[in-house]
Amino acid sequence: MPATSTFDAIILGAGAAGLFCAAQAGQAGLKVLLIDHAEKVAEKIRISGGGRCNFTNRDLDVRAPHKHYVGQNPQFCRSALSRYTPADFMALLDRHGIAYEEKHKGQLFASTSAEDIIRMLLAECATGQVAHWQPCAVKKISFLPSSADAASAGSYEISTDRGVVRAPRLVLATGGLSIPKIGATDFGYRIAQQFQLPLVERHPGLVPLTFDGAAWQPYAQLAGLALPVEISTGSKKERMSFHEDLLFTHRGLSGPAVLQISSYWKAGTPLQINLLPGTDLAALLQQAKARSRKLVVNELAALLPTRLAEAWVSQQPELQRPINEASDKALGKLAEQLSRWEITPTGSEGYKKAEVTLGGIATQALSQQTMECKTQPGLYAIGEVVDITGWLGGYNFQWAWASAFACAQAMAQQQAAQA
C-alpha cells in the first residue's frame, strides 16, 4: 500500500447501515473503503431477534413515519423509507435464496439464522469490490480545505493503524451507544462535534425499566412471569399506548410492552398498565361474588397468572377471604387497580441492555434526500447515529437499509456528475 491510498468514499462502521451502504455504493461504481474498529462484523445483526434478526417490518407506513419512529422530526425519514421499502429488502433476500417468516405484527425474521443476512451483506460488498479494514482503529480525521493541493482539496484524510487514506466522501455509520459489550462507542458523535454538527441529547431506547424500594417489593419475586397488557405513558395530549407482552424481571419490567413504551417514557412520570385489557373485571368479580365461595385470590387466578394474583391480594387484607364475603367497595377497588396499575420507574437498565439509542445527530443538519450534512460537504450520516429511532419489530433495521440506500445513491449521482 502507498503511504496514502485514495477512495471515492470511506464508510466508518460495519454494522447494518455501513455494510449496506458500502455494498450499494460499490455496486454503483464507487471505489469504497469500509472501516470498523471491532473484531467482528455486524454484531447487532447477529444478536438481534434471538439470533434470527428481525430485519424489517411489513406494516411500515412510509407515508406516516411518525407512527413508527421517534425523534425531534420523525418526518425526516419519509423520503428515504419511501425509496427503499421493506419489499425491496425482502426482494434482496429472495435473490440470495434466504428464507424468512412473519412472526407477529408484521415482524419479519430470517428462518434459519441472522448469519444468513450477514453473509448476504458481505457477499453484496464483495460484488461491489468494497475494501474492508477490520479491526482497524481510526486515529485522526481531517478535512482538507480548498487551499490544499488540487488533487486532495475537499477530501477527508483519515489516519488509521493500517495507514492514511483519503476520500472526498465520508459516511458516519457508527451506530449508537447501546450494548457497549459488542463495540458500541460515542465515536460518531465525537466526529459530529468535530465538524460542528448539532446533537440531540442521547438516551437508552427500547430498554427495560427498573424500580427501587418499597413500591417494588411485592413484585420482586415475580421474575420470569409474562402476560399481555396495555401500557401507556404521557399526558392526554402526548399519550402513547401499546398492546404487547409484559415481563417481570428481578429489577423491574421488560418485555415488548416496556421496551416500546421506554422510548416515550420521561423520567419521573408514571406508567399506566392495564393487566387485563379487553376485560370488564369489575363485572366478572361481581358475578363471581354472586356464585362462588372461593377465596378472592383463587377467582383472580382464573384471570391472571397465579403468582401475580397472589402478590396482589397479599397486599390487601380486606381481600384475603372468600369472594362472597368481600365488600363491593374492595372488589371495585381491586378491579380499578388491576385495570389501571400506576407505577413510576426509577430508571432503566441503561445502554448495556438498550436495543437502540434515542437522539443523535440532529436531522436538521442533514438532507433528507441524500443524508449529506448541509454545512459540511461530503460528510454523510446514516442509521442509528442519526436522531431517528424506530419501534421494536424491525423498524430500526429498515431505517438502516433505507438511509444507507439514499446515501449510496446520492454519492453515486454526485460521482457521475463530477466525472
Helices and strands as residue ranges (DSSP letters): E 4-6, E 9-12, H 16-27, E 32-35, H 43-47, G 48-51, E 54-57, G 65-67, E 69-70, G 74-77, H 78-83, H 86-95, E 100-102, E 107-110, H 114-127, E 131-133, E 138-143, E 156-160, E 163-167, E 170-172, G 180-182, H 187-194, E 199-205, E 209-210, G 214-222, E 226-233, E 240-248, E 252-254, H 255-262, E 271-274, H 281-291, H 296-301, H 306-313, G 317-319, G 323-325, H 328-339, E 341-343, E 347-348, E 356-361, G 363-365, E 379-381, G 383-385, E 389-390, H 395-418
